[in-house]
Every structure is written in C-alpha cells, then in structure tokens.
Amino acid sequence: IGDGEDVDILFFSDDLKKFKQMCKTRKKKKGVAVDAYPSCRKGVAPYLPTALAMKVLWNRVRYKEKYSVPSHEHYLYTMMYHILYQKGTRSGVHPSDATQSKAGEHDYVAVIK
C-alpha cells in the first residue's frame, strides 16, 4: 500500500455492532487509513450496489491465510464499478476506448487487464 493510499473494508451490515466494538478496542496507531463500508445502508447510497456487495462477501477468499479479500472475479467487478461509477472521468479511463485513456491517479487500465 503506497503512501497516501487507504484500505477499503466491506462488511456485512449485520456485523456493524461487532465492527464498531472491534474499532473501539484497538489502540490508535499510525499506519494505513481505513474506510469501512457496510454491505447496505438504509437511506444512504451504499459503497457498492447491495447485490454486488453481498456477492463479494459471500465469495471472499483468504489472502496470506489471514485476510479476507474479494475473489479474483469479484475484485475485477468491484474495480470496474469503482472506476466507472465512483471515479468516473477522474479515473482517466476513456468510456468507450481504453487506448485513449489518460493517466489518472492510478493506471486503472493496467489494473483491469
């Protein structure tokens, strides 16, 4: 994880109390910033569409036998959603021709290849 980057955490909405408790019991340390998102939120636009969020969580895999991460397939779907809907034109990705894309904060075209 590069300088100035953060980690996004997606969790089942039913685990919100558990997640909040876990955050309270951890001592604040300097390190990587974390953004946390429940699988669905009432009255607020969710980080991912609820159906996609649930598929990501149900199909998660273990990374380094320690962390749950999206499967390769769902990583691709969430990255594409992130590029198209969350970053939009700021991503630098041309909407219909990737060869015309420009460098944005990240080389998203390379990420999804």
N, C-alpha and C positions, 0 to 999 in steps of 0.2 A: 504494500500500500504506500503510495507516494506521499510526499509532503503536501499538505492541504487537502488531501482526499479524506473521505469518510467511508464508513461501512453502513449499509442499509440492512436492517433486521426486519424480517417479516415474521409475524407470529399469529397463531390462531387467536381470534378475538376473545374466545372463552378463557384464554390464558392471561388476560390483561392484568388481573389482580396478582397473579403469580409473577408476571413480568415486572410490575411495579415494585413488589416486595423484593425481588432479586436486585433491582436497581438501588433500593434503599439500603440493602445490606452490604453492598460493595462500597469500598472506600474509593473516593475520587482519586484517580491517578492521572498523571499526564500521559497522553498517548493518542490513540486514534479516536476521532469524533465518531459518534454513532447516531444514526437516525433510526427510529423504531416505528414500525407501521403494523397496525392490526389488520387481519385479513378482510375485515369490513368495518365500516363506521357509519352509524346512523346519523343522517342529516349532514354528512360531510363527504365530499368526493374522496374515495379511497385512493391509496397509492397505486394500486392495480385494480382492475375490474375484479369483483369478488370471485367470479368463476375461475379466472386465471390464478388469483392468489391461492385459492383452495387447491387447485391442481399442483401448483408449485409446492405447497406444503405437504400434500399427500404423497408426492413423488420425489421428495428430497432424498439426497444421498449423503453418505458420510465422507468428509474430506479429512485426510490425515487421521482417520479413526477418532476424530474429536469434534468436528463441527458439522452441522447440517447445512448443506448448500443445495441450490436447485440442481436437478438432473441436467445433463448437457442440453437436452431438448428444451427444457423449461428455462434454462439460462438464456438460450437463444431467443425464446419468445419474450421473456421479460426485458432483455436488452433491446430488442426491436421495439417493444412498447415504449421503453424509456426514450429511445432515440426519436421515434415518430411523434409521440404524444406529450412527453414531459419536456424534452429539449426542443423539439420542433426545428425551426430554421436555425436556432442557435447551435444545433449539432453539427452543422456544416454539411450534412448529408443531403444530396440533391434528391428531391422526392420521386423522380422517375428515371434518373440515370446516374448510378453510383460513380461512373467515371468522371462526372462533372462536379463531384463533391469537393468541398474545400476543407482545409484543416480547421477544426474547431478546437474545443478544449482537449478533446481526445480524438484519436483516429478511429472513429466508430466503424467505418467501412472495413478496416482491418480486423476489428473485433468480431464482426459478424460473418466474416469469410470462413 
